[in-house]
Amino acid sequence: MAARTYSVAPAASNYFDNTTTTAIVQYRGYYTPSSPPSLPHLPAYNDTNASVQVMASLRNLADAKHPCNVPLSTSTKLIYTASLNSYPCINNSCSGANGTRFAASINNISFHTPTVDILEAYYYNISGVYGDKFPSVPPLVFNFTADYLPLLYQLPSTGTEVRVLEYNSTVEIVFQGTNLITGVTHPIHLHGHSFYVVG
């Protein structure tokens, strides 16, 4: 297997490791090594056309036996902005610009890891570990992808906030990338949910 990250960040920024990662997948049983596998030709890490082509070719597995019945009404609507922010360090002790470090945020809140696992705190009803007031919309609405944004938007708050949903809720989530420090193609994944990508 061979893979390379995709990033729209300028090459001069050196935000990401642009090298190719490789792995050998070996199944159990008899294995006779052959000559070393040749490395496939991979698109450049910033090849947007290749990324768009791959994404446009993805299809769901719906068929007559497994229909894809997208819910037509929702019980909860959420708008989440995903950003790469600049977070100040004590006494400018970090090596980033102006003694800061990168910090990701959603709706301008950067996650602060608690000393007790959140699910454990929920299960055992331990108070003070997290809050349940995660906002449904971003605190500020602006041109999220403008070339130049006010510095004020670059500093997130920190918190351990969650969004508690009723069992069997139908939730619509809009993820909006921002251009605060740099535009980032932000991946997500979900565990234990039935979900539909509708746009």
N, C-alpha and C positions, 0 to 999 in steps of 0.2 A: 504494500500500500504506500502511496505517496500523496502528500497533501501540502498545500501552501495556504496561508491565511489570505483573506481578501480585506483590503483596507482602502478607503478613499483618501487617507491622510497623505499629504505630500511626502515624497521620498526623502526630502531634506530634513523632515521633522524627526525621523528615526524613532517614532513612537512605538513601532512594532518590529518584531523579529521577522524579516521578510524571507528567511531561508525556507527550504523545503524540509518537511519532516517525513521520515520513512519508518516503516515497520514491516516485519515479516509475520504473516499469519500462518501458523502451522497447525494442521489438524492431527488428532491422534491416529496412530497407526504407522505403517511403514512409510518412511520418507527417504527418498533418494535425492540428495542435493544435486541440483543441476548447476549450470554455470550461473554466476551472479545475475539476477534479473536486471534488465535494462531500465533506466529511469525514464518514465514517460515524459512527454513534453507537456508542461503545465503552463497555463496562462500567467502573465505577470501578476504580481500581487495586487496591482491597481487597475487591472483590466476590467473596467465596468461592463463593456459589451459582453464579455464571456460570462460574467456573473448574471447579467440580465437574461442571457440565453438559457443558462442552467435553471434559473428560477422560473422562467416562463414555461419550461418544459415539464415542471412538476405537476402531477395530476393526483386527484384523490382516488381511492380504490372503490368508489361507489359503483354498485351494479344492482340488478334487480333483487338479489338476495340481501344486499347490504346497502339500502338506500341512504342518501345523504339528505335528511330532512332538517334543513337549517331552521331553527326557531324563528318565528316571525315577530315575536314580542319578547321583551327583556324585562327582568325585574330590577336590574341594576345597570347603570351606564357609567363607565369610568373613562376618563381621559388622562393618560399618563405620559409625561414628557421624560424621556431618557436623555441624560446629559453627562458629559465629562466635565467636571468642575475643577477648580483650583482651591485647595483647602490650606489655610494657614497652619504652620507648625510653630511650636513653642520656640521662642527666640530665633526665628528664621532658621531652624535647625535642619530643614530638608534641602535637598539639592535641586529642587525645581526652581522655576522662575520666582524671584523675590522670596526665597526660602519657603516655598509652598510645595505641596505634593498633589498629584492627581487624586480625585475622589469622584466616583460615579454617584449619580443621584437619580431618583425618580420624583417628579414634582418638587424638585429642588430640596429634597431631604436625602441626605447621605446616611446609609444604614450604619448604626452603631451596634456592634456585637455585644449582646448582654452576657453576664456571667452565668446565667442559667438559660438552657435551651428554651426557645419560645414555645414549642409544642409541649415540652415538659411542664412549663409554667402554666400553660392553658389546662393541661390534663389534671394537674394537681392543684389548680386554683391558687397559684402563688402570685400575689399581687406585687406591683412595682417593677416587674420585669419588662413589660412592654405597654404601650398605649394602643388604644383601638380607634384613634382619630385620624388615620391616614386619609389625606384629602382625595376626593373624587375627581378633582380638576386641579390643574397647576395654579399656584398662588398668583402668578403673574402671567398675563397673556401679552405676547409681543411677537414680532416676526422671528419665529424660532430658528429659521435657516438664513437669516440675513448675514452678510459678509462681516459686518462689524456690529458687535453688540455691546451695550454698556457694561463696564466692569462689575457693576453692582450685581448683575445676574450670575456672575461666575462663582460667587461664594455661596455654597449650600448651607443649610442648617443641618444638624445631625440629630438623629433620633432613632428610637426603636419602636416604630409605629407599624401597625398592621391594619388590614381591612378585614373585618369579620363579616362573613356572608352566611345567610341562612342556607341550610341544607337544601339541595336541589334547586338552587337559584339559577336563573338564566342571565348571564352577565355579558354585556357588550364592552369590550376593552379596545380603545383606540390608543396605539402607541405612536407618539410623535417624537422623532429624533430632533435634537437641537444642534446648534452650531456654536455652543458657548466657548469651549476651548478649541475644539475642532469637530468637524462632522464625523460621526462614527456610525458605521453600519452595525447596529446592535442586535445580536442574536438573543432569542429567548427560548425557554422550554417550559413545559408544564408537566406536572406529575398528577396522575389520578383524576383527570378531567376528560370529558368528551368535548372536543373543541372543533370549531370550524374556522378556517381562514377565509374571510369573505372579501378581503380587499388588500 
